[in-house]
C-alpha cells in the first residue's frame, strides 16, 4: 500500500507542476482562452487536492 500512496503523491506533484505552468501562461491569454485556462486550473487544483488526500491517507494507513 505504501507504493500506491507514493504513486498518488507523485501524481499530485505532477498536477501541481501543470497548475504552475498554466498559471505562468495566463498573461499571454485573452478572452475565452483566458477563461478556459482559469477553469482548467480550478479543475486541476481540485484533482490535486483529492489525489494528495488519497495519497496521504494511504501513507498513514499503510
Secondary structure in CASP SS format (residue, H / E / C, confidence):
PFRMAT SS
TARGET T0000
AUTHOR 0000-0000-0000
METHOD secondary structure of the structure
MODEL  1
X C 1.00
X H 1.00
X H 1.00
X H 1.00
X H 1.00
X H 1.00
X H 1.00
X H 1.00
X H 1.00
X H 1.00
X H 1.00
X H 1.00
X H 1.00
X H 1.00
X H 1.00
X H 1.00
X H 1.00
X H 1.00
X H 1.00
X H 1.00
X H 1.00
X H 1.00
X H 1.00
X H 1.00
X H 1.00
X H 1.00
X H 1.00
X H 1.00
X C 1.00
X C 1.00
X H 1.00
X H 1.00
X H 1.00
X H 1.00
X H 1.00
X H 1.00
X H 1.00
X H 1.00
X H 1.00
X H 1.00
X H 1.00
X H 1.00
X H 1.00
X H 1.00
X H 1.00
X H 1.00
X H 1.00
X H 1.00
X H 1.00
X H 1.00
X H 1.00
X H 1.00
X H 1.00
X H 1.00
X H 1.00
X H 1.00
X H 1.00
X H 1.00
X H 1.00
X H 1.00
X C 1.00
X C 1.00
END
